[in-house]
Amino acid sequence: MPLTSVEKDLDALTMTITAEFPVPARRLWDAYVDPRQIERFWGPPEWPATFTRHDVFPGGTSSYYMTGPDGTRSGGLWLFDAVDGGRSFTVRDGFAREDGTLNTDMPTVLMTFSFEEADAGSRLVTVTTFPSLEAMEQLVEMGMEEGATAAMGQIDAVLADLRSFAAELPTAAQLIGETQVRISRVIRGTVEQVWRAHHEPELMKRWLLGPDGWIMTVADVAQNVGDRFRQEWTREDGSDGFGFEGELLESDSPHREVTTEAMIGMPGEPARNELTLTPVEGGTLLTLMITYPSAEVRETVLATGMTDGMEISYARLEDLVLVS
């Protein structure tokens, strides 16, 4: 158990939790900024968490839900006020309604996570500031302290699991709920380099190709929210052309963007793509959360070998970033 102390200050309306871990502070930081890792310890063992969004930059948002033994879900939101890479971040932490919006009927607290080097490895100091004594008493009564303590007890196993999150791993797909899939890969390069490779047409044509033998003929990029994009490919001999088009819904360069995406000429609702780029040790964690219109569409798309094709493209992207 890494927990060393829990201190409550009723005058300052704070609860401070201190824990130490036998790993460098950077390894601990990465566990918190990687959605694949934090969801393995943020919820208590009997209420595991699923992060559907995790944008660790000032102004970013994290959305998650915890699922109880009977299938009941409890949603939460983090709204990032400040991020000091590798050292600390501050969020407004609140409950979420079923539609994902902030539940203003429940208290929202301010939480600062500080990551420090320590003699035995690293130290995490989490300070929660409550809006009132009543809110503090309410959340403590609801089990906030016990939940945090139980969650802390799971971090060591995640920190020890280096193989699952190593930078050299290929592209991985994780099913989320009934209609979503989360694509993850660490690209050796900076966030700015990876973002640029996704938004400059001539660079896109050098890596966004899938298996060998294809060329990208059209790379029209959406510049502003509301603009549309279009991408087209053919085999090198000019046969078997296909493409995708969609609309840019959100953009927060160079960290996050949201688009719709549909195959050109195909009927039906488009998918929703949420791209997030997060600096981690070894490069940039690329996370692409795709929401399909149905479970059947998700199954059909994944069966095409999409993940393998994306890995080939991301490998090219990595080579492109390293030589640019």
KAURHU-V301681 format. One record per residue. N is the residue number from 1. PHI is phi as a letter, one per 30 degrees, with the letter a starting at -180 (NA if undefined). D_FIRST is the distance of its C-alpha to the first C-alpha in whole Angstrom. Layout:
((N,PHI,D_FIRST) (N,PHI,D_FIRST))
//
This chain:
((1,NA,0) (2,d,4) (3,d,6) (4,c,8) (5,a,11) (6,b,13) (7,b,17) (8,c,20) (9,c,23) (10,d,26) (11,d,29) (12,d,27) (13,h,26) (14,b,23) (15,b,19) (16,c,17) (17,c,13) (18,c,12) (19,b,9) (20,b,9) (21,b,9) (22,d,11) (23,b,14) (24,d,17) (25,e,17) (26,d,20) (27,d,18) (28,d,15) (29,e,18) (30,d,20) (31,d,17) (32,d,18) (33,c,21) (34,c,22) (35,d,22) (36,d,22) (37,c,18) (38,d,17) (39,d,18) (40,d,16) (41,b,13) (42,d,15) (43,d,16) (44,e,14) (45,e,14) (46,d,17) (47,b,19) (48,d,18) (49,c,20) (50,b,23) (51,c,24) (52,c,28) (53,a,28) (54,a,26) (55,c,28) (56,c,26) (57,a,30) (58,e,31) (59,j,33) (60,d,31) (61,b,29) (62,c,26) (63,b,27) (64,b,25) (65,b,25) (66,c,22) (67,c,23) (68,d,23) (69,e,24) (70,c,27) (71,j,28) (72,d,28) (73,c,27) (74,b,26) (75,c,26) (76,b,25) (77,b,27) (78,c,25) (79,c,28) (80,d,28) (81,d,30) (82,a,29) (83,b,27) (84,c,27) (85,e,26) (86,i,23) (87,b,22) (88,a,22) (89,b,23) (90,b,24) (91,b,25) (92,c,27) (93,c,24) (94,b,26) (95,d,27) (96,c,30) (97,d,33) (98,d,33) (99,d,36) (100,j,33) (101,d,34) (102,d,32) (103,d,32) (104,d,34) (105,d,34) (106,c,30) (107,d,29) (108,c,28) (109,c,25) (110,c,25) (111,b,22) (112,c,21) (113,c,18) (114,c,19) (115,c,18) (116,b,18) (117,d,18) (118,b,16) (119,e,17) (120,c,14) (121,l,14) (122,b,14) (123,b,13) (124,c,13) (125,c,15) (126,c,16) (127,c,19) (128,c,21) (129,c,24) (130,c,26) (131,d,30) (132,a,30) (133,d,29) (134,d,30) (135,d,28) (136,d,25) (137,d,26) (138,d,26) (139,d,23) (140,d,21) (141,d,23) (142,d,22) (143,j,19) (144,e,18) (145,d,15) (146,d,13) (147,d,14) (148,d,12) (149,d,9) (150,d,9) (151,d,10) (152,e,7) (153,d,5) (154,c,8) (155,d,9) (156,e,8) (157,d,11) (158,d,13) (159,d,13) (160,d,14) (161,d,16) (162,d,19) (163,d,22) (164,d,22) (165,b,22) (166,d,24) (167,d,27) (168,d,30) (169,d,29) (170,d,32) (171,e,33) (172,b,30) (173,c,31) (174,b,29) (175,d,30) (176,b,29) (177,i,31) (178,c,35) (179,b,36) (180,c,34) (181,b,33) (182,c,30) (183,c,32) (184,b,29) (185,a,30) (186,c,30) (187,c,33) (188,d,33) (189,l,35) (190,d,35) (191,e,34) (192,d,38) (193,d,39) (194,d,38) (195,d,39) (196,d,42) (197,d,43) (198,d,42) (199,b,45) (200,c,48) (201,e,50) (202,d,51) (203,d,48) (204,e,47) (205,d,50) (206,c,49) (207,b,45) (208,d,45) (209,b,47) (210,i,45) (211,e,47) (212,e,49) (213,j,53) (214,c,52) (215,b,53) (216,c,52) (217,c,56) (218,b,54) (219,b,52) (220,d,52) (221,c,49) (222,d,49) (223,d,49) (224,b,48) (225,e,47) (226,j,49) (227,d,51) (228,c,51) (229,c,50) (230,b,52) (231,b,51) (232,b,53) (233,b,53) (234,b,56) (235,d,56) (236,d,57) (237,d,61) (238,j,61) (239,c,60) (240,h,57) (241,d,56) (242,a,54) (243,a,52) (244,b,49) (245,b,50) (246,a,48) (247,b,48) (248,d,45) (249,c,43) (250,b,41) (251,a,41) (252,b,38) (253,d,39) (254,c,37) (255,c,34) (256,a,35) (257,a,38) (258,b,39) (259,b,42) (260,c,44) (261,a,45) (262,b,48) (263,d,50) (264,d,53) (265,i,56) (266,c,54) (267,d,54) (268,j,51) (269,d,48) (270,d,46) (271,d,42) (272,c,40) (273,c,38) (274,c,36) (275,c,35) (276,b,32) (277,c,32) (278,b,29) (279,d,28) (280,b,25) (281,d,25) (282,j,28) (283,k,30) (284,b,30) (285,d,28) (286,c,31) (287,b,30) (288,b,33) (289,c,33) (290,c,36) (291,c,37) (292,c,40) (293,d,43) (294,a,42) (295,d,40) (296,d,43) (297,d,43) (298,e,40) (299,d,40) (300,d,44) (301,d,43) (302,d,40) (303,d,42) (304,d,44) (305,i,42) (306,e,41) (307,d,37) (308,d,39) (309,d,42) (310,d,39) (311,d,38) (312,d,41) (313,d,42) (314,d,38) (315,d,39) (316,d,42) (317,e,41) (318,d,38) (319,d,41) (320,d,43) (321,d,41) (322,d,40) (323,c,44) (324,d,45))
//
